[in-house]
Amino acid sequence: MTDDLEPGGERPSGPFRLGDRVQLTGPKGRLHTITLREGGELHTHHGVLRHSQLVGQPDGSVVANSGGHEYLALRPLLRDFVMSMPRGAAIVYPKDAAQILAEADIFPGATVVEAGVGSGALSLWLLRAIGAEGRLVSFERRDDFAAVARANVETFTGHVPANWDVVVGDLAEELNDTVAEASVDRVVLDMLAPWECIDAVAEALTPGGVVVCYVATATQLSRVAEYIRGTGLFTEPDANETMVRGWHVEGLAVRPDHRMVAHTGFLVWARRLAPGAIPPEVKRRASKSSYGDEDVELWTPGAVGDRQITDKNLRKRVREAERAAEGARQAAGRSDAPDESA
């Protein structure tokens, strides 16, 4: 058994080694995530912790720094990794990723398409769920975001999965040239205007396949649901959001946490009908289902909260992600790993 975590593969185990990412919990619960390197050191105002102290130690070890302060050392879980990895774009939070896997019914061996890839957080969850027999095709319009995603996935898995293809381009234009008609089991759209891709998705999905859209605002949710409904090619769309509230549990002091992870996004999903199928009519109360030019104006990138990252900040994130991937290659013992000094 190897120490690398492959999506759907072997469990990470064994002693820490150079190139491994380690999550350190220090005094007062503060977290530090480091990549073990030859001669590396973690400097804090509590003292210095040498990376060499961790090499060879098992998961769950406790080590002390030069000031006598103790740190708990653990390999990061996937949820820990995605919350601390370098980001080119906003990530799908673990609570939403878990819900996507459930609502889309991602299964081992599935052929899955996602867009956009962002920083690779959802890609990691999808790769783990489909296993080695599945296939993931990720679309991303920006080269720099795709570079961050590739580096993040390689950092966590120790390699670039052979069953993962990253296509730099527009899904609406290139999906049907990338996959065969009616060959895709699941599609996940994490983008500003997912309704622009629904027609291409309908052609690529197998009958009974699922499309899930992850959107941030109620106006986006409304438009994509109405578009899906208007095509007549899908079942009636469902929508929800997930909120997670932690609890403080210590003796008899049991109460909700003062803070919670509330709204991060909406999920709306539907299933592909068989060609020519007409679903039974759904009786509903009259509502304002139509929209005009004034409504569409509310769905522009600025109005729905599209946040831009500066080129300088993004270049920094790319460097961070590539350095982390370099450490993962060294941990995997790959001979093609570049010299760190370079």
RAJOCOR-V947126 format. One line per field, one symbol per residue. ss: DSSP state (h for helix, s for strand, l for the rest). Layout:
ss=???
//
This chain:
ss=llllllllllllllllllllssssslhhhlssssslllllssssllsssshhhlllllllsssslllllssssslllhhhhhhhlllllllllhhhhhhhhhhlllllllssssslllllhhhhhhhhhhllllssssssllhhhhhhhhhhhhhhhllllllsssssllhhhhhhhhlllllssssssllllhhhhhhhhhhhsssssssssssllhhhhhhhhhhhhhhllslllssssllsllssssllssssllllsllllsssssssllllllllllllllllllllhhhhhlllllllllllllhhhhhhhhhhhhhhhhhhhhhlllllllllll
//
